[in-house]
Amino acid sequence: MKQKSILILLLDLFKFLNKKRKLQVFLIFFLAIFSAFAELITIGSLIPFVDLMLEPKRLFNYPLLENLFSFIEINNLEDIMIFMTIIFIFLIIVSTLIKIYIAYFSIAVVHGIGHDLSVSIFKNTIYQPYEFHVNNNSSKTIVNLSRAGASIGILHLIIQSFVSIVLSISIIFILLYIDLKLTIIGGSTLVSFYVLISLFFKRKLFLNSFQISQNEKSRVKNMQESIGGIRETIIGNMYNTFLNNFRKVDWSMNKALIKNALMLILPSNLIMMIATTSLTILIFYKSFGNNSLVNSLPIIAGLILGAQKIIPQLQIVYGSWSKAQGNYKIIEEVLFILNKFKSNIKITKSSLQKMAFNKEIRVKSLSFKHQNSKKNIFENISFVIKKNHIVGISGSTGCGKSTLLDCVIGLLSPTSGSIKIDNIGLNKRNIKNWQKNISHVPQFIYLADLSIQENITFGLENSKIDRKKLIESCKIAEIYEFIKSKKGGFNYIVGEKGGRLSGGQKQRIGIARALYLDKELLILDESTNALDDKTEEKILNNLKKFKKGTTIIHITHKKNLTKYFDSHFSFSKNRFKKLK
């Protein structure tokens, strides 16, 4: 596949901007033209200013200025010089203020665009089907979000480069007026130099962008694995393994960044050397002859100011291009995420109606296999779950119990067969309606670094929390006494991923969270396996006593819990058998 040019990639990225952002970008371009006009006047006014400072009588060489001073009745040469100085300073201040405002407006717009892209990438990622998240490493998601942040810097440079192009063109026009021959020679040399060096570095920058992208992913993955499994890291004394991996990928990424930085600053230093040398030769040449240097000073001053302004602008254009080229893979991956996932996004309203669930869940001839897999995890399974029953499903590890439930609750789509709720088949159109009935407690409970209350009520504002319901849920989950014993009670901070709690405590908080939601279907997916038998039985007794209007599906390895189930199914060697 042919590699797209960086300009095409940036134009593709521009298509994802909303109307407001596009309008703001065009406004920046308009302001750039206005700034260029101000710059034009500033440089153009330098020559008569220097000329008058050297010899006030040369005013008569500028009929326009002579007529202006006659009109405003300023005839004294000293007053004319003061007036010209004030005007020149005023033009410099106005030109600078315009550039400052453009810089401020550009930064605000670019960060607004970066925010929009970050939100789009996060939305496009989080709304993906469950199987997508199962098949993709979370470090990849984190890196993808950081891509939007990197895009901010690139977009800022690109907008700056357009402003610089407009300014450069205006400066070149005034310099052509000052000295046609020198401007053509100098301008051609500058542009040719930047074009040649860009072509020379293009391939190197692209290869570096690929290296930076790959190493950044590996870097984040290494950090996640080492810190995420910190117990294993400490007990297994695996510090050096992770540290060496981190050192290797981080240095590899930084070497590529060093090369890119060098390729970015090299041209400006060479250009300044060439420009300074050329100016020295010009002054030396003009110094021969009667008053040749003195007569040429206004023109030389104009050329110096023009060069002093145009070289940084050309460097910005080159720097923007090299930075964009050096981040080619990042821009490409941002576009990939925005393009690939956009069609899958279906925003659901919070006011979505619940699917009616009054009688039963009927599973018939259900089979499932993962994408790119030839073997079914389970096949031809049929069973019925009555409303308000407590149903147990037991079986050996890896037999497909959790996958079966993922199909029932709509996280996975079965390969064949059907799932019906009160004789209405589940499909893509009504799956979100069905999920409004479900609360799910997984084996491994996710807890945020927040208070116990915040982890149970998850996202609710304090004013909206039902205190009575909160306490009741904790009592059923057998966690209320523990909460009361902690300093701060419900405000006790659990630590990152619940690090300040035991496995059993985390599971009970997870159950309390599900109960607080008060849904019609409660799924316990091996979510009591960290509890002792006595506590587990207390919870099941509580559920049977206090949640009679709730249908409960409990996945477990323990066969001694059959007495708590209205129905009990066994999963073994791809066979699904009713025990009770």
Helices and strands as residue ranges (DSSP letters): H 6-14, H 19-54, G 56-61, H 63-71, H 77-126, H 130-135, H 138-178, H 180-228, H 230-235, H 239-286, H 292-326, H 328-342, E 360-368, E 378-386, E 390-395, H 401-408, E 416-421, E 424-425, H 431-435, E 438-441, H 452-457, G 462-464, H 467-476, H 480-485, G 489-491, G 496-498, H 503-517, E 521-525, H 533-546, E 551-556, G 559-564, E 567-572, E 575-578
